[in-house]
Amino acid sequence: MDQTRNAEAAQYRVWIAGYDARQGTGRTNGPAVALEPAEEGTMSTEQAAVYVEAFNRSVSAGRREIWAVAVPVTVEYRGEPCPGQILEAHKKSPLCVCQVSTRNGLPPREYT
């Protein structure tokens, strides 16, 4: 299996799209333009379909000319270690959080 790609299932990123008013007017003339991601992260095929359908149904009741579009994406894990690989600390790595228990029965405190 390829270590850098998640090929187990199709993944989608849902984007909110609008129309480029500079190149047309209304839904029939202007090309669709990506405005912003609808949610953080990726969704499965089923999740994206439900989200897009619900969003577009709710928006169609109003006069806003935006809609949701599911875009297929590939998730890559660059730098993902292989099992058994020696891990080295890097300056850009997140700080390690250690827990130190106390003697007086209080819960452990976290130190960075």
N, C-alpha and C positions, 0 to 999 in steps of 0.2 A: 504494500500500500504506500502511496506517495505521502511522505511525512509533511509536506508543506500545503497540501490541499485537503479540504473536507469534501470528498466526493460521495459521501453516503447518501445525501438527499439534496434535492434542489432547494436553494435558499433565495429569498427575495428581499429586497429593500423597497418599502413603499414610499413613494415620493408624492408630494402635492405639486400639481402642475397647473399652469395657467396659459394664457395666450400672449404672444408677443404683439402688442398693439402697434408697434412700429411697422410690422410687416403684414398687417391685415386688420380687419375689424370683425369682431364676433367669432363664434366657434367655427364657422365655415371657411374663413379666409386666413387666419393667422396660424403659424406653427405652434405646437405645444412646447412650453418651456418649463424645465424643472425649477421649482421655487425653493423647496426645502424638504428634508426628510420628514415623513409623517411621524415616525417613531424611531427611537434608538435601536440599533441592532438589526438583525435579520429575522425573517419569518419563514415558516414552512409554506408550501404551496397552499395548503388548506387555510392557514392563518391569514396569508396575504389575500386570498380570495374573499374570505369573510370580511376582512377589514375594508378592502376596496369597495365591495358591494354596499356595506353599511355606510361608509363615508359618502360615496357617490349618491346613494339614495337620500341621505339627509341634506346634502348640498343641493340636489336637484329641486328640492322644495322651495329654495330661495332663489335669488337672482345672481348669486355670485358665480362667476365664470372660472371656477377652479374645480379640480377633481383629483382623485387619487389614482396613481398608476403603480403597478407592481413591476419592478425591474429585476430581472435575474442577476444575481451576483455570485462571485466566487470568494469564499473566505479562505485567506491564506494565513498561515502561522509561520512567519519568517523568524528564524532563530529558535524554533521549538526544539528542545533537546531530544535526543534519542534515549531510550532506556539504557541505563548503564553509563551514560556520558558524564564526565566530570564537569560540574558546574562551577563557573568562575564568577566572582562578584564584579560588577561594573559600577562605575560612578553614577551612571544614569538609572540604575536599578532602584526600585522603591526601598525605603528604609525597612529594615527588619524590626518587627515589634516583638518584644520579649515580655513575658509575664513573670512577675516576681511576687511570691506569696509573702504575707506578713505573719508575724508571730501572734498578733493580737486577735486573730480570728476574722479580720476583715477580708473582703474579697481581694484577689490579686490586683495590683496596679500595673498599668502598662507603661513601659518606658520605650522611647525610640532612640 
